[in-house]
Amino acid sequence: MGLTILLVDDDQILTEKTKNSLNWDSLGIGMVFTANNIHEAKGILKVYKVDILLCDVDMPMGSGLELVEWIREEGKDMKCIFLSSYANFTYAQKALRLGSVNYLLKPISNKDLEAELKTVCDELLKEHTNLNSQEKKQREEVWKKVLVQALSDGVGTSNTSSLSDAQYSELYPSVQPITLVLAGLLDNSDERQKVKDISLYNYCMRTVSEKYLRELDLDVTVSYKDAEWLLVLKNFADYDRLEEQLSKMQQELNEQTAHSYCFYITVGRPYASIAKAIRIISDMREHAIPNKRLMIEERAWELRKISYSEPFWEKWQEMFHKSTASGDSSYNTAYMDVMQEMLTYVDHACESGSWYLSDLRRFVKHMGDLLLKVLRDNNETFEELFDWQEYERMSFLARRSEQGCIDFIETVWKKLDSLHKTEDKAEATIAKLKRYIEENLGGELTRSVLAGQVYLSEDYITRLFIRETGRTLPVYIARRRMEKAAKLLRESTDPISKIAMEVGYSNFSYFSKTFRDYVGSTPNEYRAKYRK
């Protein structure tokens, strides 16, 4: 798995250059994190375990010394190396007092930096050496062979005797039950991004599974396919405890990677019968609909023949047709009525086990067809509701899990409902957007976030905002942020770096430049003028 390092420097170009130019593998470092200020660094350190900190001393939003003081206060154990452009004895003295292992001067060559890091890494690797590491590696190789053979033979069709070779008998006694858990990334539709981030996913899965499943006799964590892992537990039987720990894993993995994960759990079997377990776990992965807990258990699931019955598509389309023809207030209530009927239908189909994953996908496709018919009948366009990329992502998630389908149903019909309300009440929609912007000037105010607040497409709210206000959304947001910053500079004594964060700027230099462009002076100059 390797060591982890966090690079912290306000010079983003230098940080990326260091990340991309050093030979991390030769140092035994498996994961490199980067941050451009101490606030970003703290965010990373709160979520991930870091072994080495390589940090600049002088940064505008807080010094590296402040960061290490915080690290020591939090009780986090890591090796700290400082970089600085200044040979400042006071800095160096304080750095050593805080327990840093070195204080290096910029510029420093890659060769010299790698030499310094190698010393630290060698020391850490000695500390991390596990007496059982050779046996663990051997077990991982065993499971890689098992998976390769089982998958190449058609998953689970291979002769079990070939999977229980005598050379494995010492590792897995024939009487010892083995439970398999397949962990799969559920909601990443971007294959290129998935490949790019796979090392992060691997790192997170290994560290989190070790954290929560070690006491449950986790044996090994093996990569199954891209973004899927096989967790092997030996001599284990407490499934309620396992579910509890897997739920904690889901939460932490979501925090670390911003993605959801589904777990497929077999019952315990001796190693000689493991081919059957792999077949069952593959069947669950292919056919079972991930439920709201995102856990599928063999003991509560079986592969059986199911006949798909068509939902009430004609009835639902007729409900829309009648409400449109009537021209009264029932026009909008039809969307909510159909939404509730669909939610009830899907909930029953998934919870009763009368659907497989292929049935869920068929439902989502037909619901998309119904949406297009309703839009056509109402002389409305798809683009008023969705950007294609947004729709593709939502329909992808809807085809993957029960909760994804529920979210898809709610979003589609609420958007339609909101569209018709907006046609009569554009001013109210703009007021709602402005109110949200005002209350979240320090947060994320992308078109996607704002569109989600009013259930309309990004392009539609962009055009609507320009039509009603005469300004673009980015110009309006920037203006309100600068006006709030100016007010805080006049009326508060808060550090300028804190004010920058409060109006949504994590990069101090960019905030300062934007403020100067807006008012004609830097934040410091502006504050000084009002304090005379």
Secondary structure in CASP SS format (residue, H / E / C, confidence):
PFRMAT SS
TARGET T0000
AUTHOR 0000-0000-0000
METHOD secondary structure of the structure
MODEL  1
M C 1.00
G C 1.00
L E 1.00
T E 1.00
I E 1.00
L E 1.00
L E 1.00
V E 1.00
D C 1.00
D C 1.00
D C 1.00
Q H 1.00
I H 1.00
L H 1.00
T H 1.00
E H 1.00
K H 1.00
T H 1.00
K H 1.00
N H 1.00
S H 1.00
L C 1.00
N C 1.00
W H 1.00
D H 1.00
S H 1.00
L H 1.00
G C 1.00
I E 1.00
G E 1.00
M E 1.00
V E 1.00
F E 1.00
T E 1.00
A E 1.00
N C 1.00
N C 1.00
I H 1.00
H H 1.00
E H 1.00
A H 1.00
K H 1.00
G H 1.00
I H 1.00
L H 1.00
K H 1.00
V H 1.00
Y C 1.00
K C 1.00
V C 1.00
D C 1.00
I E 1.00
L E 1.00
L E 1.00
C E 1.00
D E 1.00
V C 1.00
D C 1.00
M C 1.00
P C 1.00
M C 1.00
G C 1.00
S C 1.00
G H 1.00
L H 1.00
E H 1.00
L H 1.00
V H 1.00
E H 1.00
W H 1.00
I H 1.00
R H 1.00
E H 1.00
E C 1.00
G C 1.00
K C 1.00
D C 1.00
M C 1.00
K E 1.00
C E 1.00
I E 1.00
F E 1.00
L E 1.00
S E 1.00
S C 1.00
Y C 1.00
A C 1.00
N C 1.00
F H 1.00
T H 1.00
Y H 1.00
A H 1.00
Q H 1.00
K H 1.00
A H 1.00
L H 1.00
R H 1.00
L C 1.00
G C 1.00
S C 1.00
V C 1.00
N E 1.00
Y E 1.00
L E 1.00
L E 1.00
K C 1.00
P C 1.00
I C 1.00
S C 1.00
N H 1.00
K H 1.00
D H 1.00
L H 1.00
E H 1.00
A H 1.00
E H 1.00
L H 1.00
K H 1.00
T H 1.00
V H 1.00
C H 1.00
D H 1.00
E H 1.00
L H 1.00
L H 1.00
K H 1.00
E H 1.00
H H 1.00
T C 1.00
N C 1.00
L C 1.00
N C 1.00
S H 1.00
Q H 1.00
E H 1.00
K H 1.00
K H 1.00
Q H 1.00
R H 1.00
E H 1.00
E H 1.00
V H 1.00
W H 1.00
K H 1.00
K H 1.00
V H 1.00
L H 1.00
V H 1.00
Q H 1.00
A H 1.00
L H 1.00
S H 1.00
D C 1.00
G C 1.00
V C 1.00
G C 1.00
T C 1.00
S C 1.00
N C 1.00
T H 1.00
S H 1.00
S H 1.00
L H 1.00
S C 1.00
D C 1.00
A H 1.00
Q H 1.00
Y H 1.00
S C 1.00
E C 1.00
L C 1.00
Y C 1.00
P C 1.00
S C 1.00
V C 1.00
Q C 1.00
P E 1.00
I E 1.00
T E 1.00
L E 1.00
V E 1.00
L E 1.00
A E 1.00
G E 1.00
L E 1.00
L C 1.00
D C 1.00
N C 1.00
S C 1.00
D C 1.00
E H 1.00
R H 1.00
Q H 1.00
K H 1.00
V H 1.00
K H 1.00
D C 1.00
I H 1.00
S H 1.00
L H 1.00
Y H 1.00
N H 1.00
Y H 1.00
C H 1.00
M H 1.00
R H 1.00
T H 1.00
V H 1.00
S H 1.00
E H 1.00
K H 1.00
Y H 1.00
L H 1.00
R H 1.00
E H 1.00
L H 1.00
D C 1.00
L E 1.00
D E 1.00
V E 1.00
T E 1.00
V E 1.00
S E 1.00
Y E 1.00
K E 1.00
D C 1.00
A C 1.00
E E 1.00
W E 1.00
L E 1.00
L E 1.00
V E 1.00
L E 1.00
K E 1.00
N C 1.00
F C 1.00
A C 1.00
D C 1.00
Y H 1.00
D H 1.00
R H 1.00
L H 1.00
E H 1.00
E H 1.00
Q H 1.00
L H 1.00
S H 1.00
K H 1.00
M H 1.00
Q H 1.00
Q H 1.00
E H 1.00
L H 1.00
N H 1.00
E H 1.00
Q H 1.00
T H 1.00
A C 1.00
H C 1.00
S C 1.00
Y E 1.00
C E 1.00
F E 1.00
Y E 1.00
I E 1.00
T C 1.00
V C 1.00
G C 1.00
R E 1.00
P E 1.00
Y H 1.00
A H 1.00
S H 1.00
I H 1.00
A H 1.00
K H 1.00
A H 1.00
I H 1.00
R H 1.00
I H 1.00
I H 1.00
S H 1.00
D H 1.00
M H 1.00
R H 1.00
E H 1.00
H H 1.00
A C 1.00
I C 1.00
P C 1.00
N C 1.00
K C 1.00
R C 1.00
L C 1.00
M E 1.00
I E 1.00
E E 1.00
E H 1.00
R H 1.00
A H 1.00
W C 1.00
E C 1.00
L C 1.00
R C 1.00
K C 1.00
I C 1.00
S C 1.00
Y C 1.00
S C 1.00
E C 1.00
P C 1.00
F C 1.00
W H 1.00
E H 1.00
K H 1.00
W H 1.00
Q H 1.00
E H 1.00
M H 1.00
F H 1.00
H H 1.00
K H 1.00
S H 1.00
T H 1.00
A H 1.00
S H 1.00
G C 1.00
D C 1.00
S C 1.00
S H 1.00
Y H 1.00
N H 1.00
T H 1.00
A H 1.00
Y H 1.00
M H 1.00
D H 1.00
V H 1.00
M H 1.00
Q H 1.00
E H 1.00
M H 1.00
L H 1.00
T H 1.00
Y H 1.00
V H 1.00
D H 1.00
H H 1.00
A H 1.00
C H 1.00
E H 1.00
S C 1.00
G C 1.00
S C 1.00
W C 1.00
Y C 1.00
L H 1.00
S H 1.00
D H 1.00
L H 1.00
R H 1.00
R H 1.00
F H 1.00
V H 1.00
K H 1.00
H H 1.00
M H 1.00
G H 1.00
D H 1.00
L H 1.00
L H 1.00
L H 1.00
K H 1.00
V H 1.00
L H 1.00
R H 1.00
D H 1.00
N C 1.00
N C 1.00
E C 1.00
T C 1.00
F H 1.00
E H 1.00
E H 1.00
L C 1.00
F C 1.00
D C 1.00
W H 1.00
Q H 1.00
E H 1.00
Y H 1.00
E H 1.00
R H 1.00
M H 1.00
S H 1.00
F H 1.00
L H 1.00
A H 1.00
R C 1.00
R C 1.00
S C 1.00
E H 1.00
Q H 1.00
G H 1.00
C H 1.00
I H 1.00
D H 1.00
F H 1.00
I H 1.00
E H 1.00
T H 1.00
V H 1.00
W H 1.00
K H 1.00
K H 1.00
L H 1.00
D H 1.00
S H 1.00
L H 1.00
H H 1.00
K H 1.00
T H 1.00
E H 1.00
D H 1.00
K C 1.00
A H 1.00
E H 1.00
A H 1.00
T H 1.00
I H 1.00
A H 1.00
K H 1.00
L H 1.00
K H 1.00
R H 1.00
Y H 1.00
I H 1.00
E H 1.00
E H 1.00
N C 1.00
L C 1.00
G C 1.00
G C 1.00
E C 1.00
L C 1.00
T C 1.00
R H 1.00
S H 1.00
V H 1.00
L H 1.00
A H 1.00
G H 1.00
Q H 1.00
V H 1.00
Y C 1.00
L C 1.00
S C 1.00
E H 1.00
D H 1.00
Y H 1.00
I H 1.00
T H 1.00
R H 1.00
L H 1.00
F H 1.00
I H 1.00
R H 1.00
E H 1.00
T H 1.00
G C 1.00
R C 1.00
T C 1.00
L H 1.00
P H 1.00
V H 1.00
Y H 1.00
I H 1.00
A H 1.00
R H 1.00
R H 1.00
R H 1.00
M H 1.00
E H 1.00
K H 1.00
A H 1.00
A H 1.00
K H 1.00
L H 1.00
L H 1.00
R H 1.00
E H 1.00
S C 1.00
T C 1.00
D C 1.00
P C 1.00
I H 1.00
S H 1.00
K H 1.00
I H 1.00
A H 1.00
M H 1.00
E H 1.00
V C 1.00
G C 1.00
Y C 1.00
S C 1.00
N C 1.00
F H 1.00
S H 1.00
Y H 1.00
F H 1.00
S H 1.00
K H 1.00
T H 1.00
F H 1.00
R H 1.00
D H 1.00
Y H 1.00
V H 1.00
G C 1.00
S C 1.00
T C 1.00
P H 1.00
N H 1.00
E H 1.00
Y H 1.00
R H 1.00
A H 1.00
K H 1.00
Y H 1.00
R C 1.00
K C 1.00
END
